[in-house]
Amino acid sequence: MLSLPRPALATTALVASALVLSGCAAPAATAPQASADGTYAVTVTDCGEPVQIDARPERVLTVGTAAVELLDAAGASSAIAARTAEFGAALPATLTEPPSDDLIVDPADPTTEAIIGATPDLVFGYGLFTADPAQVTSAGIPILTVQGECGHDATTASEAVGLGTITDDLRRLGTVFGTEATADAAADALDARVDAASQKSTGDSAAWVYYFSSEDPISSYGGAGMPAAVLTAAGLANVYADQSDAYLTVSAESLLAAQPTWLVLTYGLYGETEQQAREKLLAEPGITELDAVEAGRIVLVSADTSSPSPAAVSGLEQIVAGTHG
């Protein structure tokens, strides 16, 4: 199996042993304080490094849909001024204040020039692959990483990721934007949903598969990242848990050898519908020989459920309902 290139809603590549249900400790942050000249200042930890933000962000450029969803849940979506790197994937319908599609300045990874040209006062997302982070920060634009993506772009340190990483990130954003009450309430509600949905191991196994684009081969999530944490919380053994990469190119032969009890199938990663995703999967040569396919044990989930955002909790609930119902 080969590592798959980064998908639009990809989660960070982390070692499987680091996957924990509760996630890491909450990122350290200081409450906004007046600096010597009387201005706002807050310092937060971002992938293990301190980042100082000298003014409450009012123009945020997001990279990926997880950033949009996290900002919305933290009560700060009104600060989104530019959107990038969503690759045609739809935003969750559950957003409280969805940003306008007119704010999309680049559907793919933004360049340094595109970022600076959008005049943001903060970049928040899964990492920068086309842009130079050093040039962005040199232009006076701080960068915050979605905490479940640390290590993904190879410029930040990898950290353990679990469902608790999402709520830690919400609380951090509440500190940055001064929306602590909204962010903390959203985090508490998500923690309660995770507790209610989580299952003990059933002995069943699963493969969570997806297509990066209409032209790419079938892929699966390995033993790292948010999808692996979700499967664990659902009481399912990931058949690719021994693979340290988060994203894997697999095959019908590989799945036949593993014979997962369940298939979790992502749809919408590049704009495809549930039906289109199912049809593409069933068209794979040999795939109908899978016991899970013959028995109809396929659970479809939207693309955002694989990201380190509140949608992952919805994904957990859907997978549990589909496999334990």
N, C-alpha and C positions, 0 to 999 in steps of 0.2 A: 504494500500500500504506500502511496505517495502522499506527502503533505499537500493539501489543497491550498491554492492562493487565497488570501484573505477575502472572505465574503463581506457583503455590505453590512450585514448585521452581526459580524463575527464576534466571538468572545475570545478572551486572551488565552494564549497557549501556556498552561501551567501544569506542573507535574501532578499526576493523579493523586498522590498521597496528600497533596495540599487541599484537596476538595473536602470542605467541611460544611455541614448543614448550616451552622450558625454564622459562618463567615469569620472575618478577622475582627479585631478590636476596632472600635469606631475611630476613623481618622482624627488625629488631633487637630484642634482648631482653637483660635482665640476669638473671643467675642469682638465685634467691631469696636474700635477705640479711636479717640481723637489723637492724631499724631502731634508732634511738636508745633506744627503750623496750623493746627486746628482741623485738619482734614481727616476723612475716614481712613482707617487702615485695618486690615484683617489678614492674618496669616493662617493658612491651612496646610495640611500635609497632603501631597499629591504623589502617589507611587513612591512613598518613602522620603520625598524631598519637600522642604518647606517652600511654599509659594506665597509671596506677599501681594495683596491686592490693595491698591492705594485709594480706590474709589469704588463705591457700590456700583457693580456693573449695570449699565443701562442699554448697551448694544452688544449682544452676545451672538457670535457666529457658532452655530452648532455643526458638529461633524457626526453624522449618523442619526438614526431615529431614536436610539436609546437616550441621547442627550436631550432631545426634545421632550421625551416622556418624563425623564427625571426632573427637568426644569418645571414641567407642568405640575407634577405631583408635589414639588416643593413650593408651589405658589409663585414661580418666577418666570412663567412663560411669556409674560408681557415684555420681558427684556430681550426676547429673541428678535434680532434684526436681520439675520441672514442664515440660510439653511444650506448645508452641503452634504454630499456623500450618503444620500438616501437611496440611490440607485433604483428609483421607481417604486420602492416599497411603500405601502400605505402606512400612515400613522394610525395608532390604535383609535378605535371609535370612542373609547372611554375617556379621552382627554377632556379636562375641564375647560380649558381655554386653548383650543387648537390654533396654532399659528397659520397664517395665510400661506397658500402655495406660492403666492407672489414673492415670498421671501427666499425662494430657492434660487441661489446664484450659481450653483453648480451641482448637478445630480451625482457627480462622482467625487473622488478625492480632490480637495481644493489645492491649487498651487499657492506658493508664497504670495504671488502678485494678486491673486484673487482674494486672499485673506486680507491683505493690507488694503486693497482697493475697496473692500466692504466697510472699512473703518470701524471695526469692532473694538470694544474695550475689554473683551474677554473671548477666548476660544475655548469651547468645551466639547469634548467628543472622545472618540475611541483612539485617537492618535493621528499623526500626520505622516502620510506616506509619500506624497508628491511635494509638499511644502517643506521648507527648512525651518525646524522649530527655533533654531538660534536666530535666524533672520526675523522671525515673527516676534520673538521676545525683545530683540534689539530695537524693533520698531515701537516698543513700549506696550505691547499687547501680551498680557499674561495668558498662559495656557493651563487649563485644568483638564485632567483625564477622567473619563468615566472609570470609577475605581475597579470595576470588573474587567477593565481592558488593560490594566497595567502590564507592561511587557509585550503587548501585542505589536506595537510598531518598532520594537527593538531599541527605542530611545529611552524607555522607562523601565524600572525594575519590576519583575514579575512578583505578584503577591498571591497568597491563598485567596480563592474565590469561593463563595457560597451564597446562599440566598440572603444571609445577613449582610453581605457586602452591599446589597442594594439599599437596604434601610440605613446603613451607615452613610452611604453617599447622599441620601436625602437629607439627613441631619446636617451633613457638611454643607450642602447647598443652602440650607436654611440659615446657617451662620454667615455664609458669604453674602446672601441677598437680604438678610434681615427679615426673613420669613419663617423664623423658628417655629412659631405656633402651628402654621400650616404644615411645614415639613415634618415636625415631630408627630403630629396627629396622623399624617399619611404613613409615616414609618411604623407607628404603633399598630395601625390597622393592618398593614402588610404583615408584620410579625405575627399578629393574631391569626391571619389567614393561613400563613405557613404552618403554624402550630396545628391548626385544625385540619389541614389537608395532608400533612406528612404521614407516611405509612411505614410500618416495619417491613423488613424484607419478606417478600412473599415466596421467594424461590424462583419467580419468573424472571426472564431476561428480556432485554429490549435492544434494538438498534434505532437510533434517531437519525433518519436519513433526509437528504435534501438535494436540491439542484441549485448550484450557484447561478446558472443562467440556462437559457433554453438550449445552449450548445454544449454545456459541460456534462461530464459523466456523473453518475450517481455518487454521492458523497455521504459521509457520516461524521458524527461528532465523536472524538476520541475520549480519552480518560481525563481531559482537562477542560476547564471553562464552565460556563453556566449550564449548558445542557446536561453535562455529566452530573452536576450538583442537583439538577432538577430530577433526573432519573433516580438518583440515590434517594432523594426525599420522597419519591413516589414508591419506594420499595422495590425498584427494579434493578437488576444487575445489567450494566452496560456491557454488551458483548465485546466492545472495543476498549474497555477500561484499561487494558494493558498497553495501550498506545498513548505515549506521552503528548503527542500533538493534539491540538484541539480540533483540527479539521483534517479529514482523511478522504482521499479518493478510494472508493471501494469498488466492488463488483458484485454481480449476482452470485458468482462462484464463492466469493468471500462470505456473503450472507448465507448461502446454502451450507457452507461449512460450519458457520456459527449457529445456525438455526435458532434465531431469537424467538422467544415466545410471542413477542409483540413487535410491531413496527410503528414507530412514531414518524410521521411524514410531515415535513414543513411545506407550506404553500405560501406564495406571495413574496418570496425573496426577490424576484425580479418582476413582480406584477402578475404572476399567474394565479388562476383561480384554484379552488380546492379540486374541482373536477379535472382541470388541466394537469395538476400535479399528480393526481391519482392515475390518470390515463398515461402520463409519461412513465410513472413507476411500473405500471402493469405491462407496458410495452418493452420493458427490459427483457432481453432473451434469458429465459430460464427462471425469471423471478416468480412465475406462478407455481413453481415447484416448492416454494417456501411453505412450510406448514402454516406460518402466520398468515400468508396470503390466501391459502386454500381455506382456512378457517375464518377469514374475514377479520383477523385481529390487527387492524390498522387504525391508528388514531391520528387524525389530521389536526395540526395546530398551525396558527399563523406565524409568519416569519419573526415577528417581534418577540415571540415567547422564548427565543433562544438567546436574547440579549440580556445583559445585566441591568435590567430595568424592571419596573413594576409588572410589565407584561409577563415576565418569567413566572411570577406567582400565579397568574391566570393560566399559564401553560401547565404548571404543576397541578392545578385544580382540574384542568381538562384531561390530563393524562391519567390522574387518579380516577376520575369519573369514568373514563373509557376503559380502564384496565381492571377496576375493582367493582364496577357496577353490576 
